[in-house]
Structure formats: C-alpha cells, structure tokens
Amino acid sequence: MFDPDNTGYISTEKFRSLLQRHGSELDPHKLEVLLALADSNSEGRICYQDFVNLMSNKRSNSFRQAILQGNRRLCSKALLEETGLSLSQRLIRHVAYETLPREIDRKWYYDSYTCCPPPWFMITITIVEVAFFLYNGVVLDRFVLQVSHPLYLKNALLYHPQLRAQAWRYLTYIFMHAGIEHLGLNVVLQLLVGVPLEMVHGAARISFVYVAGVVAGSLAVSVADMRAPVVGSSGGVYALVSAHLANIVMNWSGMKCQFKLLRMAVALICMSFEFGRAVWLRFHPSAYPPCPHPSFMAHLGGVMVGITLGVIILRNYEQRLQDQTLWWIFLSIYVIFVLFAIFWNIFAYSLLDLKLPPPP
C-alpha cells in the first residue's frame, strides 16, 4: 500500500504515520526502537528488510548501528527507573542489567523474554554433573578428593591419554570431578554466570561456548600435558566466565550491574583459587603412579575460547554472527586448533616415543 512501485522502501513520514496509528498494539520499548529506526535514517526512507529483521529478532550489524544512532536522540526513561514491576519483571530487568551493556538492548530483551524455553541447558548439565558425582561418591565411598582413590581412573567417562582413541572421553570428562571442592565451585560459577547468560543469549549460543571450551580443554591437555588425564567441567565454566568478564571490561561504561568492580574481583579470586588448586593437585604425588593426577591445562583452553568466540557471541546480542568478521576469524582459528590437535593425537605420541602411563 505504501510502496506501490515495489522499491523496498517507504518514506519516514509514512512510517511514522503507521506507528501513530498502530503504536498502541506494540510493546512500549519496541515502539521506541521503531522510532529510533525512523530517527536514524538521514535519507528519509525506511528499508522494508530492516523492518522485517527487527520484528523477527534478526537484526544485522548495520541495523544495530542505525538503532544506536537514532536512540541517541530519544529522551526516554531508563528501564531501571520504571516502577510498579512484578517480581518476575524485576528479575528479568536484573538479568538484563547483569549481561547487556546497551540500554536499547536491555529494553528489547525485557519486552521479548518469555521464559519459553527456560535456561534448560545449564540447569541440565549441572544436575547431571551432581548426579554423577554423588554416584561416584557412593561407589568409591569418598566425596572429598575423590581423585586420590586408586580406582578413580577406571571410570569410562574421564579422559586418559592411553584411551584417547575413545572420542567420547573428550566430552564426558566434565561429569567427573576431583572432589566436592572441585564440583562446588564449578557448579556455583556455571549457575550464577551461565544461567543468566543463557536467559539472554539462548541455549544454542551458550551451549556452543560451553562445549567449545570443554573440547578445547581436553585437546589442550592432549597437546600440552600429554601424560596426564583430565576431569571436571572447568573448561566450559572458564569459557563462560572469562567471556562474561571480558565483555564487562570491554563495555565498562555501559554495564550497569551493581558493585561490578567488587564482583569481578571476587570472580577472579574464585577462578584463581580453583586454578591454583588444580596446579597443586597436578604436581602432588599421585595416588596411582606412574599416572599423574589430572591436568590443569583444560582451564586455559576454556579461557582462550571465552576471550575469543565467547566475547564475540556476548557482544552481539540478537545479531547475526555471520555478519561479524571477527566471528569467522576466531571460528577458523578454533577449527584449525581442533584439526591440529586431532593430528597431534594420531601421530605425535608415536613420533615422540613418549612413555605413557598404563591404561587404568
């Protein structure tokens, strides 16, 4: 009706008249975004495809920039200043301020989030990890420092260098933990950080970061600490936490979460404590010589995934990742590392004539 010549554009005047006519049918914050789109266009016309992308939550990078430019001319109340919210609305607002650095994105998330589906991935992973730990605790009759039990390595889930051909071990090692002290910190971090991130960015993106960190962790051990086994979900947890912390630092002025400096310090202290525990355990006299205790290299593999792929995902809320050049660069580097590690596992052990500990 408004584009009889089928050009793909309508004038901003016609677009504004549409908003005035149908604005009452929209969420107030979504209407605000549409007004920002109209204000951002210096050519006096609106692209139909940009409008479709907005309404379908598939916003391009150029569209995001246009929205941000238009939003600078809007004088609306911040989401934090709104009153009369229910408990669930305050929770959603809290999550938005914990994870998103731009007010326009926080408002968009606040209006769009429906808790359907819920953050099922992080909750499910946590429940399964706790269940396996309790089962092993009953079987081994030990909950503190389970890793020191002589039968600990006989479990079919953990990664062992002699059994590296069993590909599932590069993933399933996350369900084995060194002890309750190891499990406890990982569970706390992945619930406090992972669940809010999944609520905002979705299960697909957050599970990708988590699993990529897990795989990078086990492959890093197989390359850099070739004689050691590996257990625990620290690779995935460190990928998420390091991505979140890096995102906060890179968007420091935009992040409005309370006590962010103190909370970053606490998170870094907890991560350092866990990493220090892992380093100490690795070089502690083994309970099953000649095989050493599990390696700490998985932590570093997770951090590298977090500050590369993880940051790109967290910085591009509701944006198409395929539009981001850095996404393809970091993804290519990750794929190259995985392929290198696979060939390393196939050929390097025999070429280096490395004496591995016997299989459990």
Solvent accessible surface area in square Angstrom, and as a share of the most:
residue,aa,sasa,rsa
1,M,207,0.92
2,F,50,0.21
3,D,39,0.20
4,P,115,0.72
5,D,117,0.61
6,N,134,0.69
7,T,83,0.48
8,G,29,0.28
9,Y,77,0.29
10,I,35,0.18
11,S,34,0.22
12,T,17,0.10
13,E,123,0.55
14,K,86,0.36
15,F,7,0.03
16,R,85,0.31
17,S,40,0.26
18,L,45,0.22
19,L,13,0.06
20,Q,153,0.68
21,R,149,0.54
22,H,78,0.35
23,G,8,0.08
24,S,115,0.74
25,E,133,0.60
26,L,50,0.25
27,D,61,0.32
28,P,98,0.61
29,H,11,0.05
30,K,35,0.15
31,L,44,0.22
32,E,20,0.09
33,V,0,0.00
34,L,3,0.01
35,L,52,0.26
36,A,0,0.00
37,L,6,0.03
38,A,6,0.04
39,D,39,0.20
40,S,18,0.11
41,N,50,0.26
42,S,116,0.75
43,E,123,0.55
44,G,31,0.30
45,R,100,0.36
46,I,4,0.02
47,C,35,0.21
48,Y,141,0.54
49,Q,97,0.43
50,D,38,0.20
51,F,67,0.28
52,V,51,0.29
53,N,13,0.06
54,L,0,0.00
55,M,74,0.33
56,S,53,0.34
57,N,53,0.27
58,K,119,0.50
59,R,2,0.01
60,S,12,0.08
61,N,49,0.25
62,S,84,0.54
63,F,1,0.01
64,R,30,0.11
65,Q,72,0.32
66,A,26,0.20
67,I,2,0.01
68,L,33,0.16
69,Q,85,0.38
70,G,0,0.00
71,N,35,0.18
72,R,181,0.66
73,R,140,0.51
74,L,41,0.20
75,C,141,0.85
76,S,62,0.40
77,K,112,0.48
78,A,33,0.26
79,L,0,0.00
80,L,104,0.52
81,E,106,0.48
82,E,40,0.18
83,T,121,0.70
84,G,83,0.80
85,L,26,0.13
86,S,56,0.36
87,L,136,0.68
88,S,69,0.45
89,Q,70,0.31
90,R,110,0.40
91,L,98,0.49
92,I,27,0.14
93,R,35,0.13
94,H,101,0.45
95,V,5,0.03
96,A,0,0.00
97,Y,13,0.05
98,E,20,0.09
99,T,3,0.02
100,L,1,0.00
101,P,11,0.07
102,R,49,0.18
103,E,43,0.19
104,I,2,0.01
105,D,1,0.00
106,R,7,0.02
107,K,4,0.02
108,W,0,0.00
109,Y,5,0.02
110,Y,28,0.11
111,D,35,0.18
112,S,34,0.22
113,Y,37,0.14
114,T,103,0.60
115,C,71,0.42
116,C,108,0.65
117,P,93,0.58
118,P,71,0.44
119,P,13,0.08
120,W,126,0.44
121,F,21,0.09
122,M,0,0.00
123,I,73,0.37
124,T,63,0.37
125,I,24,0.12
126,T,10,0.06
127,I,109,0.55
128,V,47,0.27
129,E,0,0.00
130,V,48,0.28
131,A,53,0.41
132,F,71,0.30
133,F,3,0.01
134,L,93,0.46
135,Y,138,0.53
136,N,8,0.04
137,G,0,0.00
138,V,113,0.65
139,V,92,0.53
140,L,20,0.10
141,D,127,0.66
142,R,88,0.32
143,F,79,0.33
144,V,95,0.54
145,L,59,0.30
146,Q,1,0.00
147,V,0,0.00
148,S,34,0.22
149,H,30,0.13
150,P,85,0.53
151,L,93,0.46
152,Y,2,0.01
153,L,8,0.04
154,K,126,0.53
155,N,36,0.19
156,A,59,0.45
157,L,34,0.17
158,L,0,0.00
159,Y,1,0.00
160,H,0,0.00
161,P,0,0.00
162,Q,69,0.31
163,L,38,0.19
164,R,53,0.19
165,A,101,0.78
166,Q,59,0.26
167,A,73,0.57
168,W,127,0.45
169,R,13,0.05
170,Y,28,0.11
171,L,79,0.40
172,T,28,0.16
173,Y,1,0.00
174,I,11,0.06
175,F,35,0.15
176,M,2,0.01
177,H,1,0.01
178,A,1,0.01
179,G,0,0.00
180,I,88,0.44
181,E,61,0.27
182,H,3,0.02
183,L,11,0.05
184,G,32,0.31
185,L,31,0.15
186,N,0,0.00
187,V,23,0.13
188,V,73,0.42
189,L,12,0.06
190,Q,1,0.00
191,L,66,0.33
192,L,128,0.64
193,V,23,0.13
194,G,0,0.00
195,V,26,0.15
196,P,27,0.17
197,L,1,0.01
198,E,5,0.02
199,M,29,0.13
200,V,10,0.06
201,H,18,0.08
202,G,30,0.28
203,A,18,0.14
204,A,83,0.64
205,R,53,0.19
206,I,0,0.00
207,S,24,0.15
208,F,73,0.30
209,V,1,0.01
210,Y,1,0.00
211,V,58,0.33
212,A,5,0.04
213,G,0,0.00
214,V,1,0.00
215,V,32,0.19
216,A,4,0.03
217,G,0,0.00
218,S,0,0.00
219,L,8,0.04
220,A,13,0.10
221,V,0,0.00
222,S,0,0.00
223,V,32,0.18
224,A,66,0.51
225,D,22,0.11
226,M,25,0.11
227,R,80,0.29
228,A,0,0.00
229,P,0,0.00
230,V,1,0.00
231,V,12,0.07
232,G,1,0.01
233,S,0,0.00
234,S,2,0.01
235,G,1,0.01
236,G,0,0.00
237,V,1,0.00
238,Y,7,0.03
239,A,0,0.00
240,L,3,0.01
241,V,1,0.01
242,S,9,0.06
243,A,1,0.01
244,H,22,0.10
245,L,17,0.08
246,A,22,0.17
247,N,1,0.00
248,I,9,0.05
249,V,83,0.48
250,M,100,0.45
251,N,25,0.13
252,W,92,0.32
253,S,97,0.63
254,G,20,0.19
255,M,2,0.01
256,K,107,0.45
257,C,12,0.07
258,Q,132,0.59
259,F,149,0.62
260,K,39,0.16
261,L,128,0.64
262,L,113,0.56
263,R,96,0.35
264,M,22,0.10
265,A,44,0.34
266,V,77,0.44
267,A,18,0.14
268,L,89,0.44
269,I,118,0.60
270,C,38,0.23
271,M,18,0.08
272,S,72,0.47
273,F,137,0.57
274,E,1,0.00
275,F,58,0.24
276,G,36,0.35
277,R,31,0.11
278,A,6,0.04
279,V,46,0.27
280,W,134,0.47
281,L,8,0.04
282,R,36,0.13
283,F,140,0.58
284,H,76,0.34
285,P,107,0.67
286,S,31,0.20
287,A,39,0.30
288,Y,27,0.10
289,P,104,0.65
290,P,80,0.51
291,C,5,0.03
292,P,13,0.08
293,H,4,0.02
294,P,8,0.05
295,S,7,0.05
296,F,34,0.14
297,M,40,0.18
298,A,3,0.02
299,H,8,0.04
300,L,75,0.37
301,G,7,0.07
302,G,0,0.00
303,V,40,0.23
304,M,112,0.50
305,V,7,0.04
306,G,0,0.00
307,I,78,0.39
308,T,32,0.18
309,L,1,0.00
310,G,0,0.00
311,V,8,0.05
312,I,13,0.06
313,I,1,0.00
314,L,4,0.02
315,R,91,0.33
316,N,9,0.05
317,Y,5,0.02
318,E,46,0.21
319,Q,2,0.01
320,R,70,0.25
321,L,19,0.10
322,Q,107,0.48
323,D,63,0.33
324,Q,23,0.10
325,T,100,0.58
326,L,92,0.46
327,W,25,0.09
328,W,126,0.44
329,I,82,0.42
330,F,48,0.20
331,L,38,0.19
332,S,55,0.36
333,I,100,0.51
334,Y,35,0.13
335,V,70,0.40
336,I,115,0.58
337,F,63,0.26
338,V,31,0.18
339,L,90,0.45
340,F,101,0.42
341,A,0,0.00
342,I,77,0.39
343,F,118,0.49
344,W,67,0.24
345,N,15,0.07
346,I,100,0.51
347,F,106,0.44
348,A,9,0.07
349,Y,9,0.03
350,S,87,0.56
351,L,145,0.72
352,L,102,0.51
353,D,128,0.67
354,L,62,0.31
355,K,175,0.74
356,L,29,0.15
357,P,1,0.01
358,P,76,0.48
359,P,76,0.48
360,P,59,0.37
